[in-house]
Amino acid sequence: MKQTQSTQRSNTIKTYEKLLPLVYGKVLDFGAGLCHGTKFFNENGIDCKSFEPHSRDHVSPDFVSSSDITTKFDSVVSCFVLNVIGDKEYRLNLIRDMVSKLKDNGSLIIAVRSVTNIKSYSKTAKILPYNCFEFPNGVIQKGFTFKDLEGEISDATGDMFSKGERIKNISNIAGIWKRS
């Protein structure tokens, strides 16, 4: 099932709307894609910058290289980025990179697609190990449970964060981690 950009925007904005009460201060939208979340936060009075290393011609994120981000942020938000990374070690490195952009008392907010959500998009997806799915077009998506997400945060950061808190009322999996 191919999604149009308007469908992607609609689905993504619903998630950002639910995250709005949780973000504070300076915010980094990590893996901003088409920058819909960044725009949404800024339109709602949140000082938000975007990081997207795979930007498209018509999208101009604030940062295209992680090494260019020298500011620390109060909140780092990442929506539906970890799902498209099939390699666990690469995902853990991305989480470490997100954390490196946080202030000492900052919050990490991550939303990922659930296993159930990914399965519902295509009955023809090939099931791979570790809740990964390969779609007929070659795209691989990893489905998460909250326990999976907590495990990867812990694997990447050790005891840097207090226990994650699952964000309810989001159709997929989302959580917030505050630095200890």
TAFEN-V811299 format. One record per run of one state. SS is the DSSP state (@ for helix, = for strand, . for the rest). FROM is the first residue (numbers start at 1). TO is the last residue. Records with the same first field share a line. If there is no record, write none. Layout:
BEGIN
SS=FROM-TO / FROM-TO
END
This chain:
BEGIN
.=1-4 / 23-25 / 31-35 / 44-46 / 52-62 / 64-65 / 69-72 / 80-81 / 85-87 / 101-101 / 113-113 / 122-125 / 129-131 / 135-139 / 143-143 / 145-145 / 158-160 / 162-164 / 167-172 / 180-180
@=5-22 / 36-43 / 66-68 / 82-84 / 88-100 / 115-121 / 146-157
==26-30 / 47-51 / 63-63 / 73-79 / 102-112 / 114-114 / 126-128 / 132-134 / 140-142 / 144-144 / 161-161 / 165-166 / 173-179
END
